Amino acid sequence: MEVDGMLRIFNRSEKLHNLKYSNYIGDGDTKTFNALPENKPYGDDHLIQKIECVGHVQKRMGRLTDSLIDKLAHYYGNAIRCNSTSVKEMRKAIWAVWGHSCSTDDEPMHWFCPTNPNTWCKYNAAINNNLQNYKHKPSVAKAVRDVIKPVFADLSHPALLKKCLGGKTQNPNESLNSLIWKFCPKTIGSSLQIAEIAANLATSVFNDGNQILISILEKFGLKINRNVCVSLAERDNRRIFTSRQRCLQSSFEARRAKKIKKSKESELFQEQEGKCYNPGAF
C-alpha cells in the first residue's frame, strides 16, 4: 500500500503541480524507493535520488547496546548534523567519536578530534594549554572497541554519508502523521472517507494552526462564538510555547539525561533478573 501510494504521488506531480521531484527522503526500508527507479515516473532523463533520514541512520548505531551506544549514537548523529555540507568532514567527525571514546592514557587516539581553542576534546584542550597531567576517563574496553570499529566503518562509508548531505529528516512527516491519527485513531476502524477528512484536517492544522478550523466550520454555515476562537488560539499558543521550550539546550539535555538514566536502570534490572522479554518466546 505504501509503495502504491508513493508511486501515485510521483506519477501525478507533473499533471497536478507541474513539477518533478528530484529527491526522496526515506528510512532504511528501501522497498518503497526501489519501486521509483523501476517505474521511472519521469522517464530516463530525470532519475530520483534517495536521501537518507539522519535520524534513521543514527538509530542504526543504537542497535548495539544500551547506555554506552546511546551516547555513541548521539555523538554520531551530531557528527553528521554539524558537518552536513561535507562528506569528508562528516567522516572525520565520526572517526573522532570512535577514537576519542576509545582513548586511554597509554594509547591516546585523538587524531581526528578538533584542535581549535574551543575544541570539545579535553585532551587536545589540555595540550593547547600545556597541561601535562591530563587523565583520561574510563574508556571503551579494547574488546568492545574492536567490535564497534567495523560498525563505524560501515556507518562512515562515503556512499551512505553522501545521502545525508543537507542533514534532512522525516521529523515533519512523522509529526503530521501523529496529527492525522489524532483525528482518525488507528485503534478504531474508519472508512476511506473518514481517513481522507482526517488527512485534510491534519494538513490544514499542521500548516496554519488550529485557528484554521474556524474558517472551515464557517464554510459549512456554522456560527462560531468567541469561546471557540479563544480556545483554538490558546491551543496554538501552547503549541508554539512547547515547541520553543523543547528547542532550549537545557530542555534537550534534561530529556537526554532522563533517557540515559532509564537505559541504565533497564540494564541493571536485566543483570539482576535476566531477560524478561523476547519476541515470540513466551
Buried (B, 14 or more C-beta within 10 A) or exposed (E): EEBEEBBEEBBEBBEEEEEBBEEBBBBEEEEBBEBBEEBEBBEEEEEBEBBBBBBBBBBBBBEBBBBBBBBBBBBBBBBBBEBBEEBEBBBBBBBBBBBBBBBBEEEBBBEBBBEEEEBEBBBBBBBBEEEEEBEBEEBBEEEBBEEBEEBBEEBBEEEBBEBBBEBBBBEEEEEBEEBBEEBBEEEEEBEEEEEEBBBEBBBBBBEEBBBBBBEEEEEEEEEEEEEBEEEBBEBBEEEEEEEEEEEEEEEEEEEEEEEBEEBBEEBEEEEEEEEEEEEEEE
